[in-house]
Amino acid sequence: MSNPENLKYHASHTWLKLESGDTAIVGITHHAQEQLGDVVYVQLPDAGAIVKQGEACGVIESVKTAADVHAPASGVVVESNAALTDTPEAVNTDPYGAWLFRMKISDPAELEALMNATAYEKVADT
């Protein structure tokens, strides 16, 4: 599966999609879900949580392991994807559709540190 060109990527294998203004949705990449295996649980940040770029803000558990979810940008969580509570496996079947949380970005300049799809593919292949 190729990485969508319209997303920005963090080295921690999260993606960010800008919506309107300074609002964005965040998820994990195909590479990340592939490495995790079958996802069985997600712990996402609550609405109102303040997240910092590169810091852990949630956890995804699979049958093989558990991994932290790192924020690709700093800001405030507006909404978590409640549907993933009942169907965490959606992260495996549609990693670019099964977003984890929506956030309001506090420092748009941080987006310049994120990668495009081509640069991220080089990171994911290492």
Secondary structure as GFF3:
##gff-version 3
##sequence-region A 1 126
A	DSSP	beta_strand	8	10	.	.	.	ID=ss1
A	DSSP	beta_strand	14	18	.	.	.	ID=ss2
A	DSSP	beta_strand	23	28	.	.	.	ID=ss3
A	DSSP	alpha_helix	30	36	.	.	.	ID=ss4
A	DSSP	beta_strand	39	43	.	.	.	ID=ss5
A	DSSP	beta_strand	50	51	.	.	.	ID=ss6
A	DSSP	beta_strand	56	62	.	.	.	ID=ss7
A	DSSP	beta_strand	66	70	.	.	.	ID=ss8
A	DSSP	beta_strand	75	80	.	.	.	ID=ss9
A	DSSP	alpha_helix	83	86	.	.	.	ID=ss10
A	DSSP	alpha_helix	90	93	.	.	.	ID=ss11
A	DSSP	beta_strand	101	105	.	.	.	ID=ss12
A	DSSP	three_ten_helix	108	113	.	.	.	ID=ss13
A	DSSP	alpha_helix	117	124	.	.	.	ID=ss14
###
